[in-house]
Amino acid sequence: MDRRAFAGLATAVALAPLSRARTGSQIGATQVRQLRHRTARLRRLDDHLGGMDTYAVYTSEMAATERLIKASSYDTATARALTGVLAEQAQMAGWAAFDAGRLADSRKHYRRALDAARDSGDAGLEGNSLAFLAYEKADQQTAAESTRIAGARTTPRVRALLHERLAWTYAVGGQAYHAEKALQAAAEAVRETASAPEPDFVFWVDELEVDIMTGRCLAELGAASRAVPVLEGSLRRYDDTHSRDKSLYLTWLAQAHLDADEPERAAAVVEHALDLAAGVGSVRPGDRLRGVLRRLAQYGGPEVAAVLERARS
């Protein structure tokens, strides 16, 4: 099944009918619970589809929730819960826009998510909205603010996610000490036992995710000898069905091989990344691969030539 056919089928399954309240209807915990479950289903589309496939779905769902908020009656607790769901949906829309290369739309949705998160009173959602904004431009100040806002009031996986995104901004800025300190905080947090249920927006955060981010940060910092074993070990455990993400992560492994002057090993990694990136509805793997291929083109050898020819075709 090709990507577009799979996207249509997956979206149809995720968008199983959900009754919406009529104008002026009183809604409460039952409707909020339905919305949360539905949002969780939609979030999992991102495991296998790119933002080009999910953006319209996520923005449509967000708009429907906004209409529900405007058209219905509810008590104060339900109002906070509804704005929390809206914040999650706006984060998803922002991420899909970012993945599809729609950066202006991405920032617009993230700002909407931040406003809704603040209205909901959920520190974790507020911190995550700031972290999304920070990740897009590697903004250290905003990323640091996300961890400060969340503080100790959030669950371990939320703190792990925010600290690893802070680490990324430091790594892009070449600040090795601060990057490794944030990565250590993320690794410690993800190993903690939660005293309350983790929110669904961190369902994918685990020790493997932190290991991959560690390898990416080390590669970005030019620490090839440390990055290669971390990325090789973690990516062996990361399934190829996550094609967009794995193709992206492999580009940092290829980058580290090139930094270590190992073009043949880099070429083999790039070939795997090309396989995974084919047909993915995301601009990001292609952007990363073009940069790695430009560096690879500076080398000779049959393995390198074969990969370059394949990329051209």
GUVEX-335987 format. One record per atom (N, C-alpha, C): x negated, y negated, z; residue in three letters. Coordinates in steps of 0.001 Angstrom, whole numbers, padded with zeros to 6 digits, always signed. Atoms other than C-alpha are relative to their C-alpha. Layout:
XYZAla;...
END
This chain:
-000852+001191+000000Met;+000000+000000+000000Met;-000887-001240+000000Met;+000839+001184+000043Asp;-001468-003364-000948Asp;+000360-000961+001126Asp;-000138+000910-001142Arg;-001800-006267+001463Arg;+001361-000667+000034Arg;-001259+000737-000007Arg;+001298-008158+000356Arg;+001184+000914+000313Arg;-001074-000937-000318Ala;+003505-005079+000477Ala;-000002+000326+001482Ala;+000099-000282-001424Phe;+002208-004251+003942Phe;+000476-001187+000824Phe;-000411+001210-000719Ala;+002730-007857+005032Ala;+001517-000100+000043Ala;-001460+000081+000031Gly;+006345-007771+003907Gly;+000652+001018+000893Gly;-000569-001049-000833Leu;+007048-004471+005628Leu;-000214-000304+001479Leu;+000307+000277-001405Ala;+005310-005437+008865Ala;+000831-001156+000527Ala;-000785+001160-000427Thr;+007099-008761+008988Thr;+001455+000374+000186Thr;-001395-000421-000118Ala;+010477-007150+008387Ala;+000227+000789+001286Ala;-000123-000780-001234Val;+009863-004727+011255Val;-000078-000917+001214Val;+000170+000896-001152Ala;+008656-007463+013606Ala;+001197-000917+000173Ala;-001109+000931-000064Leu;+011579-009702+012736Leu;+001339+000725+000070Leu;-001278-000665-000230Ala;+014250-007294+013862Ala;+000999-001014+000525Ala;-000979+001026-000369Pro;+017512-009207+014391Pro;+000025-000283+001497Pro;-000131+000443-001382Leu;+017708-011215+017586Leu;+001109-001041+000041Leu;-001121+000932-000061Ser;+020928-012949+018519Ser;-000465-001330+000581Ser;+000339+001338-000454Arg;+020467-016706+018888Arg;+001225-000641+000650Arg;-001119+000644-000699Ala;+022550-018739+021266Ala;+000647-001048-000895Ala;-000719+001040+000735Arg;+025218-020955+019720Arg;-000215-001347+000674Arg;+000168+001347-000538Thr;+025064-024712+020177Thr;+000813-000163+001272Thr;-000685+000213-001267Gly;+025886-025564+023755Gly;+000083+001227+000882Gly;-000078-001221-000798Ser;+025549-021978+024986Ser;-000908-000096+001224Ser;+000822-000101-001195Gln;+024221-021286+028453Gln;-000905+001221-000153Gln;+000907-001126+000104Ile;+021108-019126+028328Ile;-000808+000119+001276Ile;+000731-000251-001235Gly;+018997-017547+031025Gly;-001097+001023-000198Gly;+001154-000905-000014Ala;+016487-014843+031881Ala;+000058+001056-001099Ala;-000122-001048+001024Thr;+017855-012254+029419Thr;-000500-000501-001345Thr;+000436+000551+001287Gln;+017364-014493+026391Gln;-001497-000304-000010Gln;+001441+000273-000076Val;+013923-015563+027567Val;-000789+001299-000134Val;+000688-001294+000091Arg;+012902-011925+028004Arg;-000002+000512-001445Arg;-000053-000402+001401Gln;+014068-011162+024448Gln;-001003-000786-000834Gln;+000938+000833+000752Leu;+012070-014079+023095Leu;-001449+000407+000264Leu;+001370-000417-000330Arg;+008935-012953+024927Arg;-000358+001311-000678Arg;+000269-001281+000649His;+009232-009415+023613His;-000186-000186-001502His;+000090+000258+001437Arg;+009793-010694+020100Arg;-001317-000691-000345Arg;+001260+000706+000222Thr;+006822-013060+020335Thr;-001178+000967+000102Thr;+001070-000998-000134Ala;+004646-010161+021508Ala;-000090+000876-001245Ala;+000019-000805+001224Arg;+005684-008077+018487Arg;-000644-000777-001147Arg;+000537+000813+001081Leu;+004902-010925+016119Leu;-001499-000227+000162Leu;+001422+000227-000247Arg;+001528-011543+017765Arg;-000832+001162-000537Arg;+000759-001173+000437Arg;+000434-008016+016862Arg;-000131+000122-001513Arg;+000226+000050+001441Leu;+000843-008730+013169Leu;-001414-000483-000304Leu;+001326+000569+000233Asp;-002433-010633+013501Asp;-001098+001056+000101Asp;+000987-001069-000047Asp;-004211-007336+014207Asp;-000375+000478-001392Asp;+000215-000609+001303His;-003862-006313+010579His;+000240-000939-001183His;-000294+000947+001066Leu;-002801-009386+008582Leu;-000722-001321+000255Leu;+000634+001299-000129Gly;-004431-012727+007896Gly;+001025-001110+000101Gly;-000876+001144-000173Gly;-003027-016188+008421Gly;+000814-000346-001233Gly;-000767+000247+001209Met;-001955-016446+004786Met;+001315+000789-000005Met;-001183-000853-000055Asp;+000533-013665+005506Asp;+000907-000322+001179Asp;-000782+000173-001219Thr;+001662-014652+009005Thr;+000446-001436+000253Thr;-000277+001395-000334Tyr;+001781-018455+008916Tyr;+001486-000340-000122Tyr;-001414+000330+000193Ala;+005310-018755+007504Ala;+000879+000684+001044Ala;-000765-000726-001017Val;+006593-016121+009932Val;-000091-000717+001341Val;+000199+000623-001303Tyr;+005085-017832+012972Tyr;+000644-001384+000074Tyr;-000609+001334-000039Thr;+006223-021333+012032Thr;+001524+000083-000015Thr;-001453-000182+000015Ser;+009737-020080+011298Ser;+000522+000366+001382Ser;-000412-000409-001338Glu;+009948-018421+014700Glu;-000118-001160+000986Glu;+000182+001155-000869Met;+008590-021502+016436Met;+001133-001016-000207Met;-001087+000944+000285Ala;+011173-023706+014690Ala;+001322+000489+000566Ala;-001239-000556-000548Ala;+013978-021352+015734Ala;+000051-000182+001513Ala;+000044+000189-001445Thr;+012853-021544+019356Thr;+000207-001474+000357Thr;-000217+001430-000249Glu;+012715-025345+019192Glu;+001484-000361-000140Glu;-001438+000259+000156Arg;+016308-025380+017897Arg;+000779+000539+001182Arg;-000668-000603-001154Leu;+017347-023076+020714Leu;-000142-000895+001228Leu;+000248+000875-001143Ile;+015768-025393+023289Ile;+000880-001250-000081Ile;-000786+001225+000166Lys;+017571-028427+021845Lys;+001504+000251+000093Lys;-001437-000227+000165Ala;+020955-026758+021354Ala;+000667+000694+001183Ala;-000554-000841-001056Ser;+021406-024775+024570Ser;-000042-000691+001357Ser;+000008+000458-001390Ser;+022043-025307+028264Ser;-000725+001035+000839Ser;+000756-000929-000836Tyr;+019841-023806+030970Tyr;-000456-000742+001242Tyr;+000473+000616-001238Asp;+018481-024374+034441Asp;-001491-000332-000116Asp;+001389+000483+000042Thr;+015054-025777+035344Thr;-000990+001141-000217Thr;+000919-001129+000148Ala;+013345-022375+035653Ala;+000012+000523-001425Ala;-000106-000472+001380Thr;+014641-021300+032248Thr;-000652-000993-000951Thr;+000631+001022+000839Ala;+013494-024610+030737Ala;-001511+000192-000026Ala;+001454-000214-000049Arg;+009926-023966+031934Arg;-000387+001257-000760Arg;+000303-001258+000697Ala;+010043-020402+030642Ala;+000104-000165-001510Ala;-000182+000208+001438Leu;+011334-021502+027232Leu;-001155-000795-000600Leu;+001117+000779+000525Thr;+008621-024115+026810Thr;-001295+000809+000022Thr;+001148-000897+000003Gly;+006077-021465+027765Gly;-000011+000891-001234Gly;-000099-000810+001213Val;+007321-019211+024954Val;-000338-000850-001226Val;+000287+000893+001117Leu;+007222-022173+022584Leu;-001500-000284-000103Leu;+001449+000231+000017Ala;+003613-022867+023592Ala;-000731+001184-000621Ala;+000627-001191+000583Glu;+002655-019275+022757Glu;+000207+000043-001508Glu;-000302-000054+001427Gln;+004396-019452+019386Gln;-000765-001078-000770Gln;+000759+001062+000658Ala;+002728-022776+018546Ala;-001488+000360-000083Ala;+001375-000478+000059Gln;-000654-021256+019423Gln;-000175+000993-001147Gln;+000063-000978+001079Met;+000074-018373+017052Met;+000055-000683-001365Met;-000097+000731+001263Ala;+001109-020788+014286Ala;-001301-000742-000288Ala;+001261+000706+000184Gly;-002049-022834+014861Gly;-001120+000929-000431Gly;+001037-000979+000349Trp;-004256-019747+014699Trp;+000170+000477-001437Trp;-000248-000441+001370Ala;-002593-018551+011481Ala;-000391-001081-000996Ala;+000378+001105+000880Ala;-003049-022000+009923Ala;-001521-000102-000115Ala;+001464+000026-000012Phe;-006730-022012+010946Phe;-000558+001128-000862Phe;+000462-001167+000739Asp;-007193-018535+009486Asp;+000263-000146-001498Asp;-000345+000208+001403Ala;-005534-019630+006243Ala;-000691-001210-000598Ala;+000708+001166+000495Gly;-007744-022712+005944Gly;+000802-001287+000029Gly;-000867+001181-000089Arg;-004947-025179+006789Arg;-000334-000739+001298Arg;+000531+000525-001255Leu;-006923-027148+009350Leu;+000849-001127+000587Leu;-000858+001075-000526Ala;-004657-030204+009623Ala;+001241+000594+000665Ala;-001157-000677-000601Asp;-001667-027928+010264Asp;-000396+000693+001294Asp;+000478-000698-001190Ser;-003723-025951+012749Ser;-000068-000936+001194Ser;+000127+000950-001102Arg;-004546-028992+014867Arg;+001371-000511+000461Arg;-001354+000451-000341Lys;-000910-030161+014730Lys;+000696+001023+000897Lys;-000659-001036-000798His;+000343-026832+016077His;-000668+000162+001363His;+000681-000120-001288Tyr;-002321-026657+018770Tyr;+000374-001136+000939Tyr;-000427+001120-000848Arg;-001358-030118+020008Arg;+001436+000212+000496Arg;-001374-000327-000429Arg;+002288-029009+020075Arg;-000043+001061+001087Arg;+000146-001040-001017Ala;+001229-025932+022037Ala;-000449-000591+001324Ala;+000505+000616-001224Leu;-000654-028091+024526Leu;+001106-000766+000715Leu;-001117+000737-000611Asp;+002366-030337+025109Asp;+000993+000957+000661Asp;-000970-000965-000542Ala;+004675-027347+025602Ala;-000572+000722+001213Ala;+000630-000681-001132Ala;+002182-025612+027890Ala;+000022-000876+001245Ala;-000042+000920-001142Arg;+001975-028683+030104Arg;+001411-000108+000567Arg;-001388+000052-000462Asp;+005771-028870+030237Asp;+000384+001263+000760Asp;-000341-001268-000649Ser;+005903-025221+031265Ser;-000643+000144+001375Ser;+000710-000115-001265Gly;+003488-025727+034167Gly;-000905+001211+000078Gly;+000825-001209+000030Asp;+001471-022662+033076Asp;-001449-000398-000295Asp;+001399+000419+000149Ala;-002233-023373+033646Ala;-000737+000844-001028Ala;+000654-000865+000970Gly;-003301-020377+031576Gly;+000321-000395-001426Gly;-000404+000440+001334Leu;-001304-021516+028558Leu;-000616-001341-000353Leu;+000625+001296+000255Glu;-002618-025049+028922Glu;-001477+000180-000323Glu;+001416-000252+000260Gly;-006189-023799+029127Gly;-000219+000644-001353Gly;+000162-000676+001281Asn;-005701-021545+026129Asn;+000238-000948-001166Asn;-000241+000989+001062Ser;-004265-024388+024045Ser;-001227-000875-000197Ser;+001228+000786+000098Leu;-007334-026484+024855Leu;-001128+000817-000626Leu;+001060-000853+000542Ala;-009606-023538+024050Ala;+000152+000185-001499Ala;-000228-000085+001443Phe;-007991-023147+020626Phe;-000489-001264-000696Phe;+000456+001268+000581Leu;-008586-026833+019909Leu;-001527-000080-000008Leu;+001453+000057-000113Ala;-012178-026499+021096Ala;-000684+000949-000972Ala;+000622-001030+000839Tyr;-012913-023347+019090Tyr;-000126-000468-001443Tyr;-000023+000418+001402Glu;-012018-024964+015784Glu;-001188-000887-000351Glu;+001095+000935+000281Lys;-014710-027663+016074Lys;-001195+000203+000932Lys;+001073-000261-000962Ala;-016996-026076+018697Ala;-000190-001193+000935Ala;-000033+001183-000871Asp;-016044-028915+021058Asp;-000274+000430+001440Asp;+000399-000451-001334Gln;-017934-028294+024302Gln;+000828-000652+001101Gln;-000725+000719-001051Gln;-016105-030946+026317Gln;+001416+000561+000171Gln;-001356-000532-000079Thr;-012642-029615+025456Thr;-000014+001434+000516Thr;+000102-001376-000477Ala;-013735-026009+026033Ala;-000257+000037+001504Ala;+000268+000062-001440Ala;-015125-026919+029457Ala;+001247-000423+000764Ala;-001246+000434-000618Glu;-011866-028699+030265Glu;+000999+001150+000086Glu;-000930-001139-000022Ser;-009951-025515+029375Ser;-000284+000909+001190Ser;+000326-000849-001146Thr;-011842-023527+032015Thr;+000288-000713+001313Thr;-000292+000754-001227Arg;-011427-026315+034573Arg;+001502+000002+000295Arg;-001454+000019-000165Ile;-007666-026556+033992Ile;+000497+001349+000490Ile;-000459-001337-000380Ala;-007202-022808+034242Ala;-000497+000368+001397Ala;+000567-000237-001323Gly;-009537-022501+037223Gly;+000232+001415+000498Gly;-000246-001304-000620Ala;-008798-019659+039621Ala;+001483+000334+000036Ala;-001450-000216-000048Arg;-005044-019970+039084Arg;+000476+000997-001045Arg;-000385-000887+001086Thr;-005079-017617+036107Thr;-000558+001400+000233Thr;+000403-001397-000126Thr;-005599-013894+035635Thr;-001408+000209-000563Thr;+001380-000222+000435Pro;-009027-012348+034958Pro;-000205-000053-001506Pro;+000217-000017+001447Arg;-008550-011783+031232Arg;+000168-001393-000616Arg;-000120+001376+000487Val;-007388-015356+030698Val;-001316-000737+000248Val;+001270+000660-000301Arg;-010523-016605+032456Arg;-001121+000524-000894Arg;+001013-000577+000894Ala;-012645-014186+030399Ala;+000088-000625-001389Ala;-000182+000579+001327Leu;-011159-015521+027163Leu;-000490-001443-000052Leu;+000389+001411+000008Leu;-011674-019163+028096Leu;-001514-000171+000139Leu;+001458+000107-000170His;-015257-018618+029223His;-000751+000463-001244His;+000729-000420+001202Glu;-016232-016712+026083Glu;+000147-001039-001111Glu;-000134+001076+000996Arg;-014815-019517+023931Arg;-000877-001200+000365Arg;+000940+001028-000432Leu;-016785-021997+026017Leu;-001420+000396-000397Leu;+001330-000484+000385Ala;-019873-019845+025419Ala;-000253-000231-001484Ala;+000172+000190+001441Trp;-019268-020039+021677Trp;-000345-001453-000338Trp;+000300+001411+000290Thr;-019245-023854+021685Thr;-001438-000333+000379Thr;+001387+000232-000393Tyr;-022552-023863+023563Tyr;-000970+000649-000985Tyr;+000886-000695+000937Ala;-024075-021309+021183Ala;-000109-000767-001308Ala;+000024+000785+001238Val;-023085-023350+018123Val;-000836-001270+000193Val;+000787+001185-000312Gly;-024672-026352+019840Gly;-001440+000294+000364Gly;+001378-000374-000283Gly;-027888-024416+020452Gly;-000381-000042+001465Gly;+000273+000083-001434Gln;-027579-024523+024252Gln;+000046+001406+000617Gln;+000068-001404-000381Ala;-028730-021026+025162Ala;+000328+000221+001476Ala;-000219-000209-001440Tyr;-028733-021422+028954Tyr;+001486-000071+000341Tyr;-001419+000168-000316His;-025162-022700+029142His;+000855+001075-000672His;-000743-001053+000690Ala;-023952-020160+026571Ala;-000069+001307+000793Ala;+000143-001270-000723Glu;-025359-017237+028543Glu;+000673-000051+001361Glu;-000693+000149-001276Lys;-023987-018596+031797Lys;+001502+000205-000187Lys;-001431-000177+000276Ala;-020490-018774+030269Ala;+000302+001441-000371Ala;-000203-001410+000349Leu;-020868-015281+028798Leu;-000028+000887+001244Leu;+000046-000754-001258Gln;-021820-013955+032232Gln;+001311-000150+000759Gln;-001282+000226-000673Ala;-018685-015556+033688Ala;+001115+000786-000674Ala;-001008-000763+000738Ala;-016589-013933+030945Ala;-000121+001486+000310Ala;+000214-001424-000266Ala;-018155-010510+031540Ala;+000437+000375+001411Ala;-000418-000265-001379Glu;-017566-010736+035286Glu;+001520-000039+000122Glu;-001454+000138-000094Ala;-013965-011873+034842Ala;+000717+001188-000620Ala;-000727-001062+000704Val;-012995-009161+032353Val;-000063+001332+000746Val;+000114-001237-000790Arg;-014150-006480+034789Arg;+000807-000054+001297Arg;-000799+000128-001222Glu;-011998-007819+037632Glu;+001335+000728-000129Glu;-001336-000587-000037Thr;-008792-006098+038677Thr;+001016-001108+000233Thr;-001001+001061-000103Ala;-005787-008337+038146Ala;+000974+000285+001132Ala;-000985-000129-001076Ser;-003464-008949+041088Ser;+001413-000298-000494Ser;-001292+000295+000621Ala;-000664-010014+038716Ala;-000095+000440-001458Ala;+000040-000435+001407Pro;+000347-008905+035194Pro;-000711-001019-000885Pro;+000657+000870+000965Glu;-001828-010294+032437Glu;+001023-000474-001040Glu;-000904+000457+001056Pro;+000029-012474+029902Pro;-000300+000708-001313Pro;+000189-000734+001249Asp;+000549-010933+026498Asp;-001013-000671-000917Asp;+000905+000657+000944Phe;-001569-013577+024764Phe;-001458+000385+000194Phe;+001358-000527-000134Val;-004683-011855+026122Val;-000002+001531-000069Val;-000090-001465+000046Phe;-003609-008275+025333Phe;-001241+000621-000627Phe;+001143-000522+000750Trp;-006683-007869+023100Trp;-001336-000272+000674Trp;+001260+000368-000666Val;-009267-009218+025562Val;-000442+001143+000908Val;+000558-001081-000809Asp;-011444-006468+027021Asp;-001523-000100-000034Asp;+001466+000057-000054Glu;-015103-005641+027616Glu;-000614+000051-001394Glu;+000517-000069+001364Leu;-015606-004783+023938Leu;+000051-001376-000658Leu;-000120+001353+000559Glu;-014342-008222+022906Glu;-001101-000909+000540Glu;+001051+000843-000588Val;-016758-009899+025330Val;-001371+000411-000535Val;+001270-000459+000573Asp;-019618-007717+024027Asp;-000198-000562-001413Asp;+000106+000517+001367Ile;-018864-008765+020440Ile;-000310-001489+000020Ile;+000271+001437-000092Met;-018745-012430+021397Met;-001428-000255+000478Met;+001383+000129-000454Thr;-022045-011979+023236Thr;-000966+000149-001168Thr;+000851-000199+001170Gly;-023632-010610+020072Gly;+000079-001140-000977Gly;-000165+001136+000910Arg;-022179-013411+017956Arg;-000758-001225+000523Arg;+000693+001148-000582Cys;-023506-016042+020362Cys;-001515+000156-000123Cys;+001445-000231+000106Leu;-026970-014457+020405Leu;-000472-000195-001432Leu;+000361+000195+001409Ala;-027004-014375+016601Ala;-000002-001483-000348Ala;-000102+001427+000287Glu;-025911-018006+016458Glu;-001175-000762+000608Glu;+001133+000636-000672Leu;-028715-018914+018869Leu;-001343+000405-000600Leu;+001231-000438+000644Gly;-031263-017161+016646Gly;-000754+001063+000765Gly;+000643-001056-000793Ala;-032008-014421+019191Ala;+000262+001349-000660Ala;-000312-001171+000815Ala;-032036-011687+016545Ala;-000311+001314+000709Ala;+000395-001261-000631Ser;-033872-009053+018588Ser;+000987+000441+001071Ser;-001032-000337-000991Arg;-031153-009222+021250Arg;+001362+000165-000646Arg;-001315-000043+000633Ala;-028200-009794+018933Ala;+000248+001322-000721Ala;-000208-001197+000830Val;-028754-006762+016690Val;+000485+001196+000817Val;-000502-001166-000742Pro;-028431-003994+019333Pro;+001371-000224+000618Pro;-001316+000281-000590Val;-025461-005722+020991Val;+001089+000126-001063Val;-001005-000045+001054Leu;-023590-006144+017713Leu;+000120+001402-000604Leu;-000082-001358+000549Glu;-024500-002714+016358Glu;+000771+000923+000944Glu;-000688-000867-000957Gly;-023342-001008+019544Gly;+001474-000308+000112Gly;-001413+000360-000173Ser;-020109-002947+019890Ser;+000804+000233-001274Ser;-000752-000166+001249Leu;-019127-002830+016214Leu;+000182+001461-000380Leu;-000249-001436+000189Arg;-019549+000942+016136Arg;+001288+000422+000708Arg;-001201-000336-000776Arg;-016740+001016+018705Arg;+001227-000777-000457Arg;-001094+000859+000459Tyr;-014591-001520+016837Tyr;+000541+000555-001310Tyr;-000581-000746+001114Asp;-012200+000125+014405Asp;+000079-000836-001278Asp;-000059+000674+001290Asp;-012289-000722+010698Asp;+001414-000465-000356Asp;-001356+000459+000304Thr;-008490-001147+010720Thr;+000180-001476+000327Thr;-000006+001443-000264His;-009157-004606+012179His;-000886-000666-001074His;+000884+000294+001134Ser;-010465-005481+008736Ser;-000477-001444-000034Ser;+000434+001396+000050Arg;-010486-009283+008888Arg;-001050-000270+001066Arg;+000906+000328-001098Asp;-012125-009506+012294Asp;-001323+000743-000124Asp;+001264-000741+000082Lys;-014642-006740+011712Lys;-000862-000510-001141Lys;+000803+000553+001094Ser;-015686-008172+008352Ser;-000687-001289+000435Ser;+000606+001216-000541Leu;-016276-011493+010115Leu;-001159+000321+000931Leu;+001024-000303-001001Tyr;-018223-009980+012990Tyr;-001251+000597-000657Tyr;+001146-000586+000694Leu;-020418-008019+010579Leu;-000893-001069-000620Leu;+000847+001044+000590Thr;-021585-011291+009025Thr;-001015-000529+001008Thr;+000993+000429-001002Trp;-023250-012234+012322Trp;-001084+001057+000166Trp;+001015-001042-000031Leu;-024991-008866+012366Leu;-000923-000149-001203Leu;+000834+000211+001188Ala;-026185-009475+008806Ala;-000899-001222+000187Ala;+000778+001208-000274Gln;-027316-012967+009846Gln;-001187+000314+000902Gln;+001089-000356-000916Ala;-029351-011485+012701Ala;-001059+000831-000711Ala;+000977-000781+000771His;-030976-008953+010343His;-000847-000907-000889His;+000760+000915+000835Leu;-031961-011779+008019Leu;-000971-000829+000834Leu;+000905+000740-000890Asp;-033396-013753+010927Asp;-001199+000857+000395Asp;+001085-000926-000342Ala;-035469-010645+011715Ala;-000767+000452-001241Ala;+000664-000318+001273Asp;-036602-010494+008047Asp;+000219+001474-000376Asp;-000387-001364+000357Glu;-034748-007221+007402Glu;+001096-000050-001070Glu;-001024+000206+001021Pro;-032967-007872+004080Pro;+000735+001271-000410Pro;-000679-001239+000399Glu;-032234-004215+003272Glu;+001102+000361+000995Glu;-001020-000289-001011Arg;-030408-003740+006571Arg;+001132-001017-000091Arg;-001033+001019+000174Ala;-028594-007017+006040Ala;+000888+000332-001188Ala;-000777-000331+001195Ala;-027521-005877+002574Ala;+000994+001114+000279Ala;-000914-001099-000332Ala;-026020-002669+003949Ala;+001177-000492+000828Ala;-001069+000562-000833Val;-024043-004626+006536Val;+000951-000846-000849Val;-000825+000840+000870Val;-022834-007114+003914Val;+000898+000864-000880Val;-000813-000890+000832Glu;-021637-004248+001717Glu;+001224+000505+000765Glu;-001115-000434-000844His;-019494-002942+004576His;+000984-001150+000200His;-000863+001161-000197Ala;-018157-006438+005220Ala;+000807-000305-001257Ala;-000717+000229+001253Leu;-017247-006831+001540Leu;+001145+000995-000162Leu;-001067-001008+000055Asp;-015283-003575+001675Asp;+001190-000411+000854Asp;-001066+000323-000940Leu;-013314-004742+004693Leu;+000730-001281-000375Leu;-000588+001309+000291Ala;-012723-008296+003466Ala;+000864-000001-001252Ala;-000737-000023+001271Ala;-011252-007249+000118Ala;+001504-000060+000252Ala;-001455+000100-000102Gly;-007645-008438-000073Gly;+000526-000548+001301Gly;-000453+000535-001284Val;-007540-009889+003450Val;+000536-001420-000199Val;-000626+001315+000156Gly;-005231-012914+003716Gly;-000580-001037+000932Gly;+000713+000938-000869Ser;-007825-015115+005403Ser;-001131-000614-000788Ser;+001119+000648+000685Val;-010329-017671+004156Val;-001319+000208+000744Val;+001208+000015-000826Arg;-012795-017083+006979Arg;-001038+001053-000378Arg;+001047-000952+000403Pro;-014503-013818+005912Pro;-000745-000446-001253Pro;+000652+000460+001216Gly;-015172-015241+002458Gly;-000949-001150+000256Gly;+000869+001132-000333Asp;-016575-018459+003895Asp;-001300+000473+000641Asp;+001192-000517-000677Arg;-018943-016558+006166Arg;-000870+000812-000957Arg;+000770-000859+000904Leu;-019953-014051+003486Leu;-000771-000823-001034Leu;+000713+000823+000974Arg;-020841-016775+000993Arg;-001295-000565+000589Arg;+001210+000511-000634Gly;-023286-018261+003475Gly;-001073+001065+000151Gly;+000963-001093-000163Val;-024917-014908+004203Val;-000559+000420-001356Val;+000458-000404+001335Leu;-025089-014032+000488Leu;-001002-001005-000577Leu;+000974+000989+000468Arg;-026880-017311-000274Arg;-001374+000264+000601Arg;+001289-000325-000637Arg;-029566-016367+002236Arg;-000573+001299-000570Arg;+000445-001298+000503Leu;-029711-012799+000939Leu;-000598-000134-001402Leu;+000466+000191+001379Ala;-030268-014069-002613Ala;-001457-000442-000069Ala;+001398+000410-000026Gln;-033694-015332-001538Gln;-000950+001201+000013Gln;+000813-001212-000076Tyr;-034898-011715-001298Tyr;+000153+000822-001280Tyr;-000068-000941+001097Gly;-035645-009061-003884Gly;+000299+001399+000502Gly;-000224-001390-000377Gly;-035295-005292-003900Gly;+001311+000528-000560Gly;-001193-000582+000626Pro;-032729-002886-005370Pro;+001245-000053+000868Pro;-001169+000028-000883Glu;-030479-002758-002306Glu;+000628-001393+000012Glu;-000491+001376-000011Val;-030209-006532-002189Val;+000644-000347-001334Val;-000521+000313+001335Ala;-029695-006821-005958Ala;+001370+000648-000207Ala;-001268-000700+000188Ala;-026885-004246-005879Ala;+001134-000696+000734Ala;-001035+000683-000780Val;-024978-006081-003139Val;+000341-001347-000615Val;-000241+001295+000640Leu;-025430-009445-004849Leu;+000816+000155-001268Leu;-000767-000240+001218Glu;-024151-008003-008122Glu;+001459+000353+000323Glu;-001375-000357-000394Arg;-021155-006484-006390Arg;+000770-001239+000442Arg;-000668+001215-000462Ala;-020348-009802-004713Ala;+000391-000901-001174Ala;-000310+000818+001172Arg;-020532-011600-008062Arg;+001181+000554-000790Arg;-001078-000624+000776Ser;-018152-009107-009656Ser;+001325-000006+000728Ser;
END
